[in-house]
Amino acid sequence: MAGFDRPWWVIGGWSIEAFTGIQRDHDDMDISILSSDAEAFRVFLGDRWTPWNVDDGWFRPFDHRFAEVRPDSQLWVRRDARSPWVLDVPFTPDTDGRWTNKRHPAHTEDLDDVTWVAPDGLRYAKPEVSLMFKAAQSRPKDRVDAENTLPRLDPTARAWLSAAVGRIDPHHPWVMR
């Protein structure tokens, strides 16, 4: 990502690991960018990497032929057709440059309010934001991430998580925790 001059941040399990310090296995690296920066990201990748747009049941190259992407879709990135996927880039919709919750579009915030910069200099999704997205899938690794993270959240972060998950599923077990 060195040289990409638009906002980007680490999400998912890696952001939880950066917050908790508890290591676990990861399948790939997950980052996010604002959907309005998708074209700039495609240009940044150039011919060094091959991005594919994953969206609601279809999968196609993200190149000059298919440059349009939905703001809540994502990219998978690899070197070439024979290489493994190395980067998963779910787009974050934005409203006038503000982070927009793809699960509840009326919920917008400044990017600095939903991310943090760690001592390693990288920007990460705040743990409560990562858990909000993990709540929708609640896979075994997501439940482990929640067990490791929830006790470490301060009251403000817990309230944010409860409200955000509650907008989507008021009966989700993490709302009550």
C-alpha positions in Angstrom: 0.0 0.0 0.0 3.0 2.3 0.1 2.3 5.1 -2.2 -1.5 4.9 -2.2 -2.4 8.4 -1.2 -6.0 7.8 -0.2 -7.3 6.6 3.2 -7.1 2.9 3.8 -7.3 0.9 6.9 -6.8 -2.7 8.2 -10.1 -4.5 9.1 -11.4 -7.8 10.3 -9.4 -10.2 12.3 -6.2 -8.3 11.8 -7.7 -5.2 13.3 -8.9 -7.3 16.3 -5.4 -8.8 16.7 -3.8 -5.3 16.6 -6.2 -4.2 19.4 -6.1 -7.3 21.6 -2.5 -8.5 20.9 -3.9 -12.0 20.7 -2.6 -13.8 17.6 -4.7 -16.2 15.4 -4.5 -17.6 11.9 -5.6 -15.5 9.0 -6.5 -16.6 5.5 -5.5 -13.2 3.9 -5.1 -9.6 4.6 -8.3 -7.5 4.8 -8.2 -3.7 4.3 -10.9 -1.3 3.3 -11.0 1.9 1.3 -13.7 4.4 0.6 -15.7 3.3 -2.4 -15.2 6.7 -4.0 -11.5 5.8 -4.2 -12.0 2.5 -6.1 -10.7 3.9 -9.4 -7.7 5.5 -7.8 -6.9 2.1 -6.2 -7.3 0.3 -9.5 -4.8 2.8 -11.1 -2.5 2.4 -8.1 -2.4 -1.4 -8.5 -1.5 -0.9 -12.2 -0.2 -4.1 -13.9 1.6 -5.3 -10.7 -1.6 -6.8 -9.2 -4.8 -8.2 -10.6 -8.0 -7.0 -8.8 -11.4 -8.8 -9.2 -14.7 -7.3 -8.2 -16.9 -9.6 -6.1 -20.4 -8.5 -6.0 -23.7 -10.1 -5.2 -23.2 -13.4 -7.0 -20.8 -12.4 -9.7 -17.1 -12.1 -10.1 -15.3 -10.1 -12.8 -12.0 -8.3 -13.4 -11.8 -4.8 -12.2 -10.1 -3.2 -15.1 -10.7 -0.8 -18.0 -13.5 -3.0 -19.3 -15.4 -3.2 -16.0 -14.4 0.0 -14.1 -17.8 0.5 -12.5 -18.3 -1.1 -9.0 -21.1 -0.9 -6.5 -20.1 1.0 -3.3 -20.7 -2.0 -1.1 -19.0 -4.6 -3.2 -15.4 -5.7 -2.7 -12.2 -6.6 -4.5 -10.0 -9.7 -4.3 -6.4 -9.1 -5.3 -3.7 -11.4 -6.5 -0.6 -11.1 -8.8 -2.0 -13.2 -11.7 -4.3 -16.1 -12.5 -1.9 -18.6 -11.0 -1.2 -16.8 -7.8 -3.1 -17.0 -4.5 -5.4 -14.2 -3.3 -3.5 -11.9 -1.0 -5.8 -9.0 -0.3 -9.5 -8.7 0.4 -10.7 -5.2 0.0 -14.4 -4.6 1.0 -15.3 -1.1 -0.1 -16.7 1.2 2.5 -19.5 3.4 1.1 -19.0 7.1 1.8 -21.3 10.0 2.0 -19.5 13.3 1.2 -16.2 11.7 2.3 -17.6 10.3 5.5 -17.5 6.6 6.5 -21.0 5.1 5.8 -22.1 1.9 7.5 -23.0 -0.4 4.6 -25.4 -2.3 6.9 -27.2 0.9 8.0 -26.6 3.6 5.4 -28.1 6.4 7.6 -25.2 5.8 10.0 -22.2 8.0 8.9 -19.1 9.1 10.9 -15.8 10.8 10.3 -13.2 8.2 9.4 -11.1 9.2 12.4 -14.0 8.2 14.7 -14.2 4.6 13.4 -10.5 3.9 13.0 -7.3 4.3 15.0 -3.6 4.5 14.3 -1.6 1.9 16.1 2.0 2.2 17.2 3.1 0.4 14.0 1.8 3.4 12.1 -1.0 1.6 10.4 -4.6 2.7 10.5 -7.1 0.0 11.8 -10.8 -0.2 12.1 -11.7 0.3 15.8 -12.5 -3.1 17.4 -16.2 -2.3 17.9 -16.5 -1.5 14.2 -14.9 -4.8 13.3 -17.1 -6.7 15.7 -20.2 -5.0 14.2 -19.4 -6.5 10.8 -18.4 -9.8 12.4 -21.8 -10.0 14.2 -23.6 -10.5 10.9 -21.7 -13.7 10.1 -20.8 -15.0 13.6 -18.5 -17.7 12.3 -16.4 -19.6 15.0 -13.5 -17.2 14.4 -15.8 -14.2 14.8 -17.1 -15.6 18.1 -13.5 -16.1 19.3 -12.7 -12.6 18.3 -15.7 -11.3 20.2 -14.8 -13.3 23.3 -11.2 -11.8 23.2 -12.3 -8.3 22.5 -15.6 -7.5 24.3 -13.9 -7.6 27.8 -11.3 -5.1 26.6 -13.7 -2.5 25.2 -14.3 0.6 27.2 -17.9 1.7 28.0 -18.1 4.1 25.0 -17.0 1.4 22.6 -19.4 -1.1 24.1 -22.3 1.4 23.7 -21.3 2.1 20.1 -21.2 -1.6 19.3 -24.5 -2.3 21.1 -26.3 0.5 19.2 -24.7 -0.4 15.8 -25.5 -4.1 16.1 -28.9 -3.3 17.6 -29.9 -1.3 14.5 -29.3 -4.4 12.4 -30.4 -7.1 14.8 -31.9 -6.0 18.1 -31.8 -9.5 19.4 -28.2 -10.3 18.6 -26.4 -11.7 21.7 -23.6 -9.1 21.4 -26.2 -6.3 21.9 -26.9 -7.6 25.4 -23.2 -8.2 26.2 
